[in-house]
C-alpha cells in the first residue's frame, strides 16, 4: 500500500494559487500520494497516512491510534488547540507550526489601529448614506496603544507602532510572561500589571493571545473610554460576543474589530456598523500564503525523508522510539 499525505483544502483555494505552491506539491507528490481531506481527522481517514498538512479541524484520538505510519502533522498556521498535541506525542507523531504570517497579522493590527482612529468605517457609511458631515477623528501620534499579549506578533506590532506614536505617545503592554519587563524595554513600552488598567488607559487595544478562553468580558469593556476601540486579530472566543455587542450599543467603546466572519457565535454582530468582522483573513496575503505553503510542505518532506523539521511544537517527541526509527538527526 502506498503512503499518502493528507492536505488541508486550503491548498485548493484558487485565490492563493502560485507557482511555488504547484511546484512544492509536485515535489511532495513524488514522495507520497496527495489527498485532500474535509472535516475532522477521524480513524476512517488514517490508513496509510504518513503526513498531514492540517487546517484547524479537530484531530481525534482514533486517528492517532489507527495511523500507524504517521510521522508528522504540520499545521498550516500557528493555532494548535485542535491537534491534540499530547496524543500526538504519546503516539510518536511530530507536530509543527508555521509562523510565516506573524508580520502579516501585525500589519493587519496596525492597519486597523489607524482605520479605527480615523473613523474610516463610520465615514464610509455616512458618505454612502448621503451624510457628508465632518466628524472628530484621532491621530496615532500622542495616542495610547495597548497590547494585550506580547509574544512574537505583539512585538511585531510594537516594532511598527512605536514610530507612529511619536515622542509623546505611549505603548502599554500586558503579558504574564516572566521576562515582560525586559522585553517591553526593547520597545520603550510600559508594562501594566492589571488588564483593567490597560482597558482603562488606552485609546486602542489590540489582542495577541493564544487559546480560546474568554479574557475580555463586560467589566473590561465598561472601563474603556467611549472613543476607544478594541481590535482582536487573534481568536473570536477571546472576547465575550454578547458583552461587546452590548457595550458597543451602550457607547462604552467606539469600534470592535474581530478577525472572524459574521457566523456562529459572531452572528450577533451582523448589521452592527461599529463591529467590524473580517473572514479570518488577517494573516493572509499572497506573500504569506506562499511562505505558509513552502514551510509546511518542507516540514512534511523533511519528516518523510528522515530529517528534523523546523518549528517542532512537541520537542519531547524526539525521544519517542517511533520517531527514532525514522529521524536521522
C-alpha positions in Angstrom: 0.0 0.0 0.0 1.4 3.4 -1.0 1.8 6.1 1.6 -0.2 9.3 1.4 -0.2 12.8 2.7 -3.5 14.5 3.6 -3.8 18.1 2.6 -5.9 20.9 4.0 -8.4 22.2 1.4 -6.6 25.5 1.8 -4.4 24.3 -1.0 -7.4 24.2 -3.3 -8.2 27.9 -2.8 -7.6 29.5 -6.2 -7.2 32.9 -4.6 -3.8 31.9 -3.3 -2.6 29.6 -6.1 1.0 30.2 -7.1 3.9 28.6 -9.0 5.8 27.8 -5.7 2.7 26.1 -4.4 2.3 24.0 -7.6 6.0 23.1 -7.6 6.1 22.3 -3.9 3.1 20.0 -4.1 4.5 18.4 -7.2 7.7 17.6 -5.4 5.8 16.3 -2.4 3.8 14.1 -4.7 6.9 12.2 -5.7 7.2 11.0 -2.1 3.6 10.1 -1.3 0.2 10.2 -2.8 -1.5 13.5 -2.1 -5.2 13.6 -0.9 -7.3 16.5 0.2 -9.5 16.0 3.3 -12.6 17.6 4.6 -13.8 17.9 8.2 -12.2 16.4 11.3 -9.5 13.8 11.2 -11.0 10.5 12.4 -9.9 6.9 12.4 -11.6 6.3 9.0 -9.1 8.7 7.4 -6.0 7.2 9.0 -5.0 4.3 6.8 -1.7 4.7 5.0 -1.2 8.3 6.1 2.4 9.3 6.6 1.9 13.1 7.0 -0.8 15.7 7.3 -0.7 19.4 6.4 -3.6 20.3 8.6 -6.2 23.0 9.0 -7.8 23.9 12.3 -10.2 21.0 12.4 -10.1 18.5 15.3 -7.7 15.6 15.2 -9.3 12.7 17.0 -7.7 10.0 19.3 -8.8 7.4 16.8 -6.8 9.0 14.0 -3.6 8.7 16.0 -4.4 5.2 17.1 -5.1 3.9 13.6 -2.5 6.0 11.6 0.4 3.5 12.2 2.6 5.2 9.6 2.0 8.8 10.6 5.2 10.8 11.2 4.0 14.4 11.2 1.1 16.8 11.5 2.2 20.2 10.1 -0.3 23.0 10.9 -0.8 25.4 8.1 -0.7 28.3 10.7 0.1 28.6 14.4 -3.1 27.5 16.2 -2.8 24.0 17.6 -5.6 23.7 20.1 -7.4 21.1 18.0 -4.4 19.0 17.1 -4.3 17.1 20.5 -0.6 17.6 21.0 -0.4 15.3 24.0 -1.9 12.4 22.0 0.4 13.1 19.1 3.4 12.9 21.5 2.1 9.8 23.0 1.9 8.1 19.6 5.2 9.4 18.3 3.9 12.0 15.9 5.8 15.3 15.4 3.6 18.4 15.4 4.9 21.5 13.7 3.5 25.0 13.3 4.2 27.6 10.6 4.9 31.0 11.9 5.2 32.6 8.5 2.3 35.0 8.8 3.3 36.8 12.0 4.3 40.0 10.2 1.1 39.9 8.2 -1.1 39.8 11.3 1.0 42.6 12.8 0.4 44.7 9.8 -3.4 44.0 10.0 -3.4 45.1 13.6 -1.6 48.4 12.7 -3.9 49.0 9.8 -7.0 48.5 11.9 -5.5 50.7 14.6 -5.2 53.6 12.1 -8.6 52.9 10.5 -10.4 53.0 13.8 -8.7 56.1 14.9 -9.5 57.8 11.6 -13.1 56.5 11.9 -12.8 55.1 8.3 -15.8 52.7 8.7 -18.1 55.4 10.1 -17.1 57.9 7.4 -17.7 55.4 4.7 -21.1 54.5 6.0 -22.0 58.2 6.4 -20.9 59.1 2.9 -22.8 56.2 1.3 -26.0 57.2 3.1 -25.7 60.8 1.9 -24.3 62.3 5.1 -21.3 64.4 4.2 -20.6 65.9 7.6 -17.2 66.2 9.2 -16.6 64.2 12.4 -13.9 64.1 15.0 -11.1 61.7 14.3 -7.7 61.0 16.0 -4.0 60.7 15.3 -1.7 57.9 16.2 0.9 60.4 17.4 0.4 61.2 21.1 -2.3 58.4 21.5 -2.1 55.4 23.8 -1.9 52.0 22.3 -2.3 48.9 24.4 -1.2 45.4 23.5 -2.8 42.5 25.4 -0.2 39.8 24.9 3.4 40.5 24.0 4.7 37.4 22.1 6.0 37.4 18.6 3.1 39.1 17.0 2.6 41.6 19.8 6.3 42.6 19.4 6.0 42.9 15.7 3.1 45.3 16.2 5.2 47.3 18.7 8.1 47.5 16.3 5.8 49.1 13.7 3.7 51.2 16.1 6.5 52.9 18.1 7.4 55.0 15.1 3.8 56.2 14.7 3.2 57.0 18.3 5.6 60.0 18.3 7.5 61.4 21.2 4.5 61.7 23.5 2.6 58.6 22.5 2.5 55.7 24.9 2.7 51.9 24.3 1.3 49.9 27.2 1.6 46.1 27.3 0.2 43.4 29.4 1.5 39.8 29.5 2.1 37.2 32.2 5.5 36.1 30.8 8.2 36.3 33.4 10.6 38.4 31.2 8.0 41.0 30.3 9.9 44.0 31.8 13.0 43.1 29.8 11.1 42.5 26.5 9.0 45.6 26.9 12.0 47.8 27.5 13.3 47.0 24.0 10.3 48.8 22.5 10.1 51.6 25.0 6.8 50.1 26.2 5.3 50.4 29.7 4.2 47.3 31.5 0.8 47.2 33.3 0.1 44.5 35.8 -3.7 44.5 35.6 -5.7 44.1 32.3 -8.3 46.5 33.6 -5.6 49.2 33.7 -4.9 48.5 30.0 -8.6 48.9 29.1 -9.0 52.0 31.2 -5.9 53.8 29.9 -5.8 53.1 26.1 -7.3 54.7 23.0 -6.9 51.4 21.2 -6.2 47.9 22.5 -5.1 45.0 20.3 -5.3 41.4 21.5 -2.5 39.0 20.7 -3.2 35.9 22.9 -3.2 32.2 22.0 -6.0 29.9 23.1 -9.8 30.1 23.1 -10.5 31.2 26.7 -12.6 34.3 27.1 -10.4 37.1 28.6 -12.5 40.2 27.7 -15.8 40.5 29.5 -18.3 43.2 30.1 -16.4 44.5 33.1 -13.3 45.1 31.0 -15.3 46.8 28.3 -17.1 49.1 30.8 -13.7 50.6 31.8 -12.9 51.7 28.3 -13.2 55.3 27.1 -16.1 55.9 24.8 -13.9 56.9 21.9 -11.6 53.9 22.3 -11.6 50.8 20.1 -10.8 47.1 20.6 -9.0 45.1 17.9 -9.0 41.3 18.0 -6.8 39.7 15.3 -6.3 36.5 17.4 -9.4 34.4 18.3 -13.0 35.4 18.3 -13.6 33.5 21.5 -11.2 35.7 23.4 -14.0 38.3 23.7 -17.5 37.7 25.1 -19.6 38.4 22.0 -22.8 39.3 23.9 -20.8 41.6 26.2 -19.0 43.5 23.4 -22.2 43.9 21.4 -24.0 45.3 24.4 -21.0 47.6 25.2 -20.9 49.0 21.7 -24.6 49.7 21.7 -24.2 51.4 25.0 -21.4 53.6 23.6 -18.9 52.3 26.1 -16.4 51.9 23.2 -16.5 53.0 19.6 -15.4 50.1 17.5 -14.8 46.4 17.9 -12.8 44.7 15.1 -12.6 40.9 15.1 -10.9 38.7 12.5 -13.7 36.3 12.3 -16.7 36.0 9.9 -20.2 37.0 11.0 -21.5 33.5 11.7 -21.7 31.1 14.6 -21.1 33.0 17.9 -20.3 36.1 15.9 -23.7 36.2 14.1 -24.9 38.5 16.9 -22.8 41.3 15.3 -24.5 41.1 11.9 -25.5 44.6 10.8 -23.8 46.4 13.6 -21.9 49.3 11.8 -19.4 49.6 14.6 -18.4 46.0 14.8 -16.1 45.1 12.0 -15.7 41.4 11.2 -13.2 40.1 8.7 -13.1 36.5 7.5 -10.1 35.2 9.5 -8.0 36.9 6.8 -5.6 38.9 9.0 -2.7 36.5 8.3 -3.4 36.1 4.6 -1.6 37.9 1.8 -0.2 36.5 -1.4 3.3 36.5 0.1 2.3 34.9 3.4 0.4 32.2 1.7 3.4 31.2 -0.3 5.6 31.2 2.8 3.0 29.0 4.6 2.8 26.6 1.7 6.5 26.2 1.4 7.1 25.9 5.1 4.5 23.2 5.7 5.4 21.3 2.5 9.1 21.4 3.6 8.2 20.2 7.1 6.4 17.1 5.8 9.1 16.5 3.3 11.7 16.6 6.0 9.8 14.1 8.2 9.3 11.7 5.3 13.0 11.9 4.3 14.2 11.4 7.9 15.2 15.0 8.7 14.2 17.0 11.7 11.6 19.6 10.5 11.5 23.2 11.6 9.3 24.6 14.3 8.5 21.4 16.2 5.9 22.1 18.9 6.4 18.9 20.9 10.2 18.6 21.2 9.9 15.8 23.7 8.5 13.6 20.9 12.1 13.3 19.5 12.8 10.8 22.3 9.9 8.6 21.3 11.0 5.2 19.9 8.9 5.6 16.8 10.5 8.9 15.9 14.0 7.5 16.4 13.3 4.8 13.8 12.7 7.4 11.0 14.6 10.5 12.1 18.3 10.6 11.1 19.1 13.6 13.4 
